[in-house]
Amino acid sequence: MSSPTTFITAVKQVNSFSRNIKLLFLSAATAGLSFGIFQFLFNFYILSLPANYNEQFIGTLQTVSSLGAILVALPIAWLVERWSPRSMLITSAALNVLSILGILLFPTTVALVAFRMLAGMSIAAQNIARAPFLMRNTSAENRQWVFSFSFGLMTVAGFVGNLLGGQVPTWMARLVDAAPTDTISYRLALALMMLLLSIGLLPLKAITEAPRDPTQKPAPIFQLLRVHGSKLMRFLAPPLIIGLGAGAMMPFMNIYFRNVYLKPDPPISTLFALGAIGMALGQFCGPPLVERFGKIKTVLLSQYSSVPFLLLLGAGAYLVPVGLVNADIFFLIAALAYIMRLALMNLANPIYQTFMLENVSEDAQSLTMSLSSISFQFGWFIMPQVSGWLQVNYAPFGFVYVFGIVVVLYLIGTSLQWYLFGTD
């Protein structure tokens, strides 16, 4: 498919999106902007607190966030069917705002753990409710485009958020006569992020849904598990393994670039922003690639292609500390590897999600997303603790072991997808 034809097709598809989808996209853009700021600044905010928290505590916070997501996943699936995806999107977004407020106002160990868990619950609820909403407001003809554009739009917004994340603490520092890396600077920057997240509630409230038939009751979760469980486990085993790898690496990438290459916040935020653009480009390229190669073949090609870039990131974690390469030069290589890995892996996510949902009945779609959330969050529950421990106890070479583990897990998870589904 030629580029002009692809562009014309994309424009036609966007024009076909319903009002509800466009309102959700508007909220998603605001959420993506907020998340970009939060993702970049949160670790630095924790490290700046007077309690002298370290990377292992950051791993603990990621662990409890994922634990919260795991605990609510199945109840959320039932609530989405009993209420509506719209109601759950609004409720979870409001709880997310509350969790950020708690993190900023009560930076004690217990409070940080509790509010980080609430944040994990609320984000999981949003992700579980969003996919059934998209399925019910799309047709077979535009569904893959909607899913890929939904991911891509949030990613583009995350690009802007990452850029702001590197600059807003400096702006806030000038207002309060502090250093950009002081706690107060990070706290004010995250408060701005919370305000943006609150604004994102408005488009969700404007969404309209057909009234639910009160005589139709959602089937009990365990009944759905009995009917669909074995089929769903085939879909979810590969993401569980890949999620273990992602959980070891992704929560710490800003720390990786700071500790290995000794870079300050602004260039790291620029890199994160470029990474978000790479992710978005990959996600927007997904639908035409699916039309050419099919869903599973596209997923396999993109995930296998990410492995060499993970190896480059791991190589930097060894070569720079021992002085075999110049840190500034290899930072550029690692930056490119980081962007390419993000683009390739995130190209696959909306495609595989669509593949799963198209192969289950409508009454099992919320359950599918709940179990998908559990399988992915399990890795983020287990592995941040392992990764944080490796970084603290094997410094300055902790990330060498981290990326070695990630490569093995990605290869196993992707090969399992190939074994289970072939190349469709």
Rosetta blueprint (number, residue, H / E / L):
1 M L
2 S L
3 S H
4 P H
5 T H
6 T H
7 F H
8 I H
9 T H
10 A H
11 V H
12 K H
13 Q H
14 V H
15 N H
16 S H
17 F L
18 S L
19 R H
20 N H
21 I H
22 K H
23 L H
24 L H
25 F H
26 L H
27 S H
28 A H
29 A H
30 T H
31 A H
32 G H
33 L H
34 S H
35 F H
36 G H
37 I H
38 F H
39 Q H
40 F H
41 L H
42 F H
43 N H
44 F H
45 Y H
46 I H
47 L H
48 S H
49 L L
50 P L
51 A L
52 N L
53 Y L
54 N L
55 E H
56 Q H
57 F H
58 I H
59 G H
60 T H
61 L H
62 Q H
63 T H
64 V H
65 S H
66 S H
67 L H
68 G H
69 A H
70 I H
71 L H
72 V H
73 A H
74 L H
75 P H
76 I H
77 A H
78 W H
79 L H
80 V H
81 E H
82 R H
83 W L
84 S L
85 P H
86 R H
87 S H
88 M H
89 L H
90 I H
91 T H
92 S H
93 A H
94 A H
95 L H
96 N H
97 V H
98 L H
99 S H
100 I H
101 L H
102 G H
103 I H
104 L H
105 L H
106 F L
107 P L
108 T L
109 T H
110 V H
111 A H
112 L H
113 V H
114 A H
115 F H
116 R H
117 M H
118 L H
119 A H
120 G H
121 M H
122 S H
123 I H
124 A H
125 A H
126 Q H
127 N H
128 I H
129 A H
130 R H
131 A H
132 P H
133 F H
134 L H
135 M H
136 R H
137 N L
138 T L
139 S L
140 A L
141 E L
142 N L
143 R H
144 Q H
145 W H
146 V H
147 F H
148 S H
149 F H
150 S H
151 F H
152 G H
153 L H
154 M H
155 T H
156 V H
157 A H
158 G H
159 F H
160 V H
161 G H
162 N H
163 L H
164 L H
165 G H
166 G H
167 Q H
168 V H
169 P H
170 T H
171 W H
172 M H
173 A H
174 R H
175 L H
176 V H
177 D L
178 A L
179 A L
180 P L
181 T L
182 D L
183 T H
184 I H
185 S H
186 Y H
187 R H
188 L H
189 A H
190 L H
191 A H
192 L H
193 M H
194 M H
195 L H
196 L H
197 L H
198 S H
199 I H
200 G L
201 L H
202 L H
203 P H
204 L H
205 K H
206 A H
207 I L
208 T L
209 E L
210 A L
211 P L
212 R L
213 D L
214 P L
215 T L
216 Q L
217 K L
218 P L
219 A L
220 P L
221 I H
222 F H
223 Q H
224 L H
225 L H
226 R H
227 V H
228 H H
229 G H
230 S H
231 K H
232 L H
233 M H
234 R H
235 F H
236 L H
237 A H
238 P H
239 P H
240 L H
241 I H
242 I H
243 G H
244 L H
245 G H
246 A H
247 G H
248 A H
249 M H
250 M H
251 P H
252 F H
253 M H
254 N H
255 I H
256 Y H
257 F H
258 R H
259 N H
260 V H
261 Y H
262 L L
263 K L
264 P L
265 D H
266 P H
267 P H
268 I H
269 S H
270 T H
271 L H
272 F H
273 A H
274 L H
275 G H
276 A H
277 I H
278 G H
279 M H
280 A H
281 L H
282 G H
283 Q H
284 F H
285 C H
286 G H
287 P H
288 P H
289 L H
290 V H
291 E H
292 R H
293 F H
294 G L
295 K H
296 I H
297 K H
298 T H
299 V H
300 L H
301 L H
302 S H
303 Q H
304 Y H
305 S H
306 S H
307 V H
308 P H
309 F H
310 L H
311 L H
312 L H
313 L H
314 G H
315 A H
316 G H
317 A H
318 Y H
319 L H
320 V L
321 P L
322 V L
323 G L
324 L L
325 V L
326 N L
327 A H
328 D H
329 I H
330 F H
331 F H
332 L H
333 I H
334 A H
335 A H
336 L H
337 A H
338 Y H
339 I H
340 M H
341 R H
342 L H
343 A H
344 L H
345 M H
346 N H
347 L H
348 A H
349 N H
350 P H
351 I H
352 Y H
353 Q H
354 T H
355 F H
356 M H
357 L H
358 E H
359 N L
360 V L
361 S L
362 E H
363 D H
364 A H
365 Q H
366 S H
367 L H
368 T H
369 M H
370 S H
371 L H
372 S H
373 S H
374 I H
375 S H
376 F H
377 Q H
378 F H
379 G H
380 W H
381 F H
382 I H
383 M H
384 P H
385 Q H
386 V H
387 S H
388 G H
389 W H
390 L H
391 Q H
392 V H
393 N H
394 Y L
395 A L
396 P L
397 F L
398 G H
399 F H
400 V H
401 Y H
402 V H
403 F H
404 G H
405 I H
406 V H
407 V H
408 V H
409 L H
410 Y H
411 L H
412 I H
413 G H
414 T H
415 S H
416 L H
417 Q H
418 W H
419 Y H
420 L H
421 F H
422 G L
423 T L
424 D L
